Amino acid sequence: MRAFTTRLVIFCLLVSSAMVTTSVAYAADKANPRADYIRANYTKYEYQIPMRDGIKLFTSVYIPNDDSQSYPMMFQRTPYRVAPYGADNYKTSLGPSESFEKEKFIFVFQDVRGKYMSEGEFVNMRPQDAYKRGKGATDDATDTYDSIDWLVKNIPTNNGKVGMWGTSYPGYYTSVASINSHPALKAISPQAPIADWFFDDFHRNGAFVTPMAFIFFDSFDKKRAGPQAHNEKRMDSVTPDGYQFFKELGPLSNVNKKYFNGTRPFWNELTEHPNYDDYWKARDVLQHLGNTKPATLVVGGWYDTEDLYGPLYTYQTMSDNNKKDHIKLVMGPWYHGQWNSRSGGSKLGEANFGFDTSKWFQEEIQLPFFKEHLKGNASNSTNSKQAKASNIATATIFETGSNRWRKFDVWPPKEAKAQTLYLSGNESLSANKSDSGASEYISDPNKPVPHSAKISRGWDRPYMVEDQRFAARRPDVLVFETEVLDNDLTLSGAIDLDLWFSTTQSAADIVVKLVDVKPGKDETNNRVDRATGNRHELVRWGVIRGRFRDSMSEPKPFKPNTPTQVKFELYDVLHTFKRGHKLQIQIQSSMFPFIDINPQKYVDNIFEAKESDFKRAFHKIYHTKKYPSAIKFKTLN
């Protein structure tokens, strides 16, 4: 018995020792030097900052412990929480990148009006009309002004200069800050900013992005009883297969019947305004960006499935209506927010860009931009090696296909030359008009074309560069392509589509993809490239809900079996189709579940469509001299 007890004690000691060793190893694995640096070098404070109407906004402030000099403030306003809450609970990252924390700024984070620990009522994409409503009126722009005014007057060791940045919704709040901006606001970086929700995020030329809206508003749109620190709980997932889930959901009218039960206010408003009416126009922030003063660095990603419209049109609007020299644009090979990723921006899905593009941007563009406008010179910088003026080009654009950064005086480049390719009946694209009739394809709401070959929730990232052979080989997808290119072909700017289309029904969507078809063999060794040979890489895609072909505000049906001109654009690219590759266009009428299914029978409001409204249709793309379908773009040498 004594021997057994001894063995048991030894066994327990060994187990205990192993557990301690494992715990130490686990703790070592979990060590976070960045978080440790912040905790040791910054002191956190929390404030309730009063607005002009008495509403208080929760704000956390991180101040460098070194009080021997003054610092500019980096300010972010967000609807997504400034957690963790409590003066003794610290964020594990403060700046857009770690180098900001080493450089030392005062970092400020604020829950916007009506979200989390801030008072007031939250309004999605609140109309910026306080200046019209008069003294005492508030909107997101006045809240920003009042917050900055309080901060520069009350935060110790600040140098009176403020910069703002944010991605997506915080990007929108950054854009809004430039409207009648506070004099202390010297530099802003709207990154993938929401600009107009009829074209960004939840709509694409009128087509509805079901999974994004459904998943996002499930929790984000829940009403709160008052200030709260916790996130709202999402509904439990039914399946990882978004195609199956949204197919079984049926018409969009079932969302409230089966899930939301009328308890998501903005979802309800969205479904009540299917057209681009005054409701949406009031929420278009672009109309207010014509006379902005802060130095501006607009940032976006070529492969951002949420907000590609936002950065391109924010830059274009500001650039067209402001002094050119203080509005800058950076577009990289990134998904939503990847430019600030710690894991780098060298890859996305199967696409490889050759080097860490995110780190390059962080070190060569983002930090120098804010230092130049908030710190000014070497005497105000804690890192003299990086204190030089940024000398950032007006447009710093990543050229996909060739995988390199290029700099331009204006975007799109003025030196680009126009080119047109015409669609032909033998599945070709050529410089000459064809007289080869029409290409017909089926569109069946019961079997829509998947947006991806992968099983996903329907709102993911890698599909933006996915191999499109899965779609090209379907009978409900048309394919047109050039001959093998003898020389590199670099496209810059938007791609204009001028299509002649007809349908046997009265409504339809038109989805167009720009695809880079790679050769089967590696030209350096003339061997079959088993890794990427014949890969059909997606470069850009776009869609238009056909009812909006002439007006986003006044939709109209198609007249069945009647050739009708449909024009729209694919958003900007800077992409080189290398010699030996082919440029391909794919045309289809569904992209499910990312885009909702068009009933193909015209109804006034698709959000109210019934099961019986969904009809199978045959569509045609014409390529004759009378009805010449074409794509138009600009090229660079």
BELMOJO-V150709 format. One record per backbone hydrogen bond with DSSP energy under -0.5 kcal/mol. CO is the residue of the C=O (numbers start at 1). NH is the residue of the N-H. If there is no record, write none. Layout:
co: [CO:CO]
nh: [NH:NH]
This chain:
co: [1:2:3:4:5:6:7:8:9:10:11:12:13:14:15:16:17:18:19:20:21:22:23:24:25:26:28:32:33:34:35:36:37:38:41:43:45:47:47:48:49:51:55:56:57:58:59:60:61:61:62:63:65:71:72:73:73:74:75:76:78:86:88:97:97:98:98:99:100:105:106:107:108:109:110:112:115:116:119:123:127:129:129:130:134:139:140:141:142:143:144:145:146:147:148:149:150:151:151:154:155:157:161:162:162:163:164:166:167:168:168:169:170:171:172:173:175:176:178:178:182:184:184:186:187:188:189:189:190:190:191:195:195:196:196:198:200:200:202:204:205:207:208:208:209:210:211:212:213:214:215:216:216:217:219:221:240:241:242:243:244:245:246:251:252:253:254:255:255:256:260:263:263:264:265:266:267:268:269:270:275:277:278:279:280:281:282:283:284:285:286:295:296:296:298:299:300:301:303:306:308:309:310:311:312:313:314:315:316:317:318:323:324:326:326:328:329:330:331:332:332:334:335:337:338:345:346:346:348:351:355:356:357:358:359:360:361:361:362:365:366:367:368:369:370:371:371:375:377:378:383:384:394:395:395:396:397:398:399:399:400:400:404:406:408:413:417:419:421:422:424:427:428:430:437:438:439:441:443:443:444:445:449:454:456:456:461:462:463:466:467:468:468:469:471:474:478:480:481:485:489:489:490:491:492:493:494:495:496:497:498:499:499:500:501:502:503:506:508:510:511:512:513:513:514:514:515:515:516:516:517:519:520:521:522:522:522:527:528:529:532:535:535:536:537:540:542:544:544:545:546:547:552:558:559:564:566:568:570:573:574:575:575:576:577:578:581:582:582:583:584:585:586:587:588:591:592:593:599:600:600:600:605:606:610:611:613:617:618:619:620:620:621:622:623:627:627:629:630:631:632:633:634:635:636]
nh: [5:6:7:8:9:10:11:12:13:14:15:16:17:18:19:20:21:22:23:24:25:26:27:28:29:30:31:36:37:38:39:40:41:42:65:63:61:49:59:50:57:54:51:119:49:111:47:109:45:63:107:43:67:159:106:75:163:108:165:110:112:89:90:100:101:101:102:103:104:107:74:62:76:60:78:115:118:228:114:126:129:132:133:134:137:143:144:145:146:147:148:149:150:151:152:153:154:154:155:156:158:71:73:186:187:75:189:191:170:172:194:173:174:175:176:177:178:179:180:181:185:162:186:295:164:297:166:191:192:299:168:285:286:199:200:206:202:203:209:207:545:204:210:596:213:214:215:216:217:218:219:219:220:221:222:265:242:245:246:247:248:249:250:254:255:257:258:259:260:261:263:223:265:268:269:270:271:272:273:273:277:281:282:283:283:284:128:285:287:288:289:188:298:328:330:192:332:304:305:201:312:313:314:315:316:317:318:319:320:321:322:326:327:296:328:298:396:300:398:302:334:303:338:340:341:357:353:354:351:348:357:360:361:362:363:364:365:366:367:369:370:371:372:373:374:375:376:377:380:381:386:387:329:397:408:331:406:400:403:404:402:576:399:397:395:416:635:633:631:430:427:481:424:422:623:440:621:619:445:617:447:448:592:456:242:243:464:465:466:538:470:471:472:473:474:477:587:585:429:580:491:577:636:575:634:573:496:570:632:568:630:501:566:622:564:620:561:558:546:544:588:542:515:586:539:540:517:584:518:537:582:534:529:523:525:526:527:522:530:533:535:518:537:468:516:514:512:510:546:548:549:556:276:560:562:501:499:497:495:493:400:491:577:578:489:581:485:517:584:482:515:480:513:478:511:595:451:211:615:506:507:602:608:609:613:614:615:443:504:441:502:622:439:629:436:624:629:423:498:421:496:419:492:417:490]
